[in-house]
Each structure stands twice: as C-alpha cells, then as structure tokens.
Amino acid sequence: MVDDLTCFERREVLTHAAETIAEYRQVLNFTPTNNLGSGDVVFALYRMAYNIELFGPAAVSEAMLKAVVVIRALRITLDEI
C-alpha cells in the first residue's frame, strides 16, 4: 500500500500522524519521559516526513504501524476519561 503513495502523500500521512499524537498528548496533558527528544515517536515521524526521500516504503510502513499503535493507545485512554 505504501508503495502506491507518492513522496508527498507519504509525507502528509506521517505529518498527520505526528500531529494527531501531539494533539492527543496535549489533551491528556502527557509529556513523554524523554522530553520529546530524538527517541520520541512524534519527533521520529516529523524527521521521517521532512526527509521522506531518504526512506524506502518498508521504513515508512513500519513508522506508520508504530504511529497507529500509539494513536490507538492514546485514543483508548481518551475514551476512558
């Protein structure tokens, strides 16, 4: 599926995922323990989106799957509030 996306589309999906995670964190008043450093998923998604030409479809797909897991966990937490 990722193979069918253009670099622009991959960048947009990654950026949207990062924005969604950041927004959910803000609503939950959650700050990662690494203080949004290079190990943070939002940082990694933005970095990959900015340098999308350097990453192949497999790497982008893996990042998207990680983002989905984080978004799902945050969404479940939001729904419990």
PLY file of the C-alpha trace (Angstrom):
ply
format ascii 1.0
element vertex 81
property float x
property float y
property float z
element edge 80
property int vertex1
property int vertex2
end_header
0.00 0.00 0.00
2.77 2.45 0.89
4.42 1.59 -2.40
1.48 3.21 -4.19
1.87 6.54 -2.37
3.94 9.39 -3.71
6.60 11.00 -1.52
4.24 13.92 -0.98
1.45 11.58 0.19
3.81 9.69 2.50
4.97 12.98 3.98
1.37 14.08 4.55
0.38 10.82 6.25
3.40 10.90 8.56
2.85 14.56 9.41
-0.82 13.96 10.13
0.04 11.04 12.42
2.58 13.15 14.32
0.07 15.99 14.70
-2.63 13.58 15.91
-0.34 12.07 18.54
0.80 15.52 19.71
-2.81 16.71 19.93
-3.94 13.66 21.92
-0.98 14.07 24.27
-1.88 17.69 24.83
-5.47 16.78 25.67
-4.23 14.15 28.12
-1.58 16.54 29.50
1.03 13.86 28.76
4.72 14.53 28.22
6.99 11.64 27.25
9.71 10.79 29.73
12.42 11.54 27.17
11.13 15.13 26.95
10.29 14.99 23.23
13.85 14.09 22.26
15.04 12.06 19.33
13.59 8.84 20.77
10.06 10.23 20.78
7.62 8.91 18.17
6.42 12.41 17.24
9.99 13.57 16.67
10.73 10.45 14.60
7.62 10.91 12.45
8.38 14.56 11.74
12.02 13.73 10.98
10.99 11.00 8.56
8.38 13.23 6.92
10.91 16.03 6.46
13.46 13.65 4.91
10.98 11.35 3.17
13.20 10.86 0.12
15.76 9.08 2.30
13.34 6.38 3.48
12.03 3.46 1.49
8.47 2.14 1.58
9.31 -0.51 4.18
10.67 2.05 6.65
7.70 4.36 6.09
5.29 1.46 6.54
6.98 0.48 9.81
6.76 4.07 11.09
3.09 4.23 10.15
2.37 0.99 12.02
4.13 2.32 15.13
2.10 5.53 14.85
-1.13 3.55 14.62
-0.28 1.65 17.80
0.43 4.90 19.67
-2.68 6.63 18.32
-4.82 3.64 19.27
-3.45 3.58 22.82
-3.98 7.33 23.22
-7.49 7.08 21.78
-8.41 4.31 24.20
-7.13 6.44 27.07
-9.14 9.42 25.84
-12.28 7.32 25.59
-11.86 6.19 29.20
-11.85 9.74 30.51
0 1
1 2
2 3
3 4
4 5
5 6
6 7
7 8
8 9
9 10
10 11
11 12
12 13
13 14
14 15
15 16
16 17
17 18
18 19
19 20
20 21
21 22
22 23
23 24
24 25
25 26
26 27
27 28
28 29
29 30
30 31
31 32
32 33
33 34
34 35
35 36
36 37
37 38
38 39
39 40
40 41
41 42
42 43
43 44
44 45
45 46
46 47
47 48
48 49
49 50
50 51
51 52
52 53
53 54
54 55
55 56
56 57
57 58
58 59
59 60
60 61
61 62
62 63
63 64
64 65
65 66
66 67
67 68
68 69
69 70
70 71
71 72
72 73
73 74
74 75
75 76
76 77
77 78
78 79
79 80
